[in-house]
Amino acid sequence: MRLLGHPMRLMIVRELHDRGDASLIELGDRLPGTAQAVRSHVTALYRYGVICRTDETGPALFGLANWADGWLIEQYASRLRTKPNKRSVEPTVTASPGRRPSSRLGVRS
């Protein structure tokens, strides 16, 4: 999810989710930032499989690689937009090879 930590990448995914396939030029016209920045972020999203090319010939058109990606990213983005008043601390479970998982709060399972 670190890949989606940049606001521009979330905007690109949202744009493709809301409006459908788009070229780099179309994305550059719709989004803030330079054409080079948009190209760089599209390349990163493409490299990690979040978006894919949707055409076979001609100018590259990009779209979401999977219908679930849009939903998953929307959930992630909504969590980033809503900031709780207090930091909630949730125990995380860790496990070492050959050992049973244990909580970081010191409670053994």
N, C-alpha and C positions, 0 to 999 in steps of 0.2 A: 504493500500500500504506500510505501515511501514514494513510489513513482508518481502517485497522485497528490503528493504534498504541495505541488506548485499550483497556484490559482489559475494560471494560463492553461495548464493541462486539464483541469476540471472544466474550464470554459470550453475548450475544444471538444471534450467528450459530451458536454451538455448540448453544444451546438449540433453535433452530429446526431445525438439522440433526438433532439427536438425537430430539426429541419431535414434530417436525412443526409445522404452522401454529399460530399463537397470536395472541391479541389483546394489546393493550397492557396490559390489566388482568392477564391471565395471566402475561405476561412480568414485570410489576411484582411479582406475588406470588412468582415463582420466583427472581428475581434480587435481589442486594443493591442498596441505593441507593434513592433516592426515585423516586416515580412520574414526577416532572418530569425527572429525569436519564434514566430509561429512555426516556421519550417523545422527549427530545432526541436520544439516540443512535439510536433507531429512525428518526427523521426523517432524520438524516444518512445512514444506511445505505440508506434508501429513495430519497433524492435522488440518490445515486450508483449506484443500480441493483443493489446487492448483495442487497437483499430487495425483494419486491414484494407487492402486495395480492393475496390469493388468493380473495377473495369478490367477489361482484358487488353485493350489497345487505347491509344490516344492519351490525353492528359490524365494524370493520376487522379482518381477519385477515391476518397477515403470514407469509410463508414465503420460503425462499431463491429467488432469481430464476432460478437455473440450477443443475442438479445438480452441475456442475463447481465451482461457487463453494465448496461445502462442503469438497471435497477440497483446493482451492487454499488456502483459509483455514486448514484443519487443518495443512497443510504449513508455512505461514507461522507459525502459532501454535507448532508444535513447535520451530521454529528459535528462537523467542523464549524458550521454556522451557529449552532446552539452551544453556547458556552455556559456550563453550570456555574452557579454562584460559589459553590464550595467544591473543592477537588474531592472526588469520591475515590476512596482507596479500595480496590478490589484485590483479593489475594490472587496471585498467579501461581499456577502449578508448574513445577519444574521436575525433571527427572534426569538422572544420570544413567548411563548404560549399566544394566544389571541391577538397578535399584528401583524400589517403588517410588512413585511420585510423592513429593512432599510440598507443602505450602511454604511460601516464603515467610509466612507469619509464624513459623515454628510449629505448626500443627501437623502431626504425622497422620497419614491415612492408613 
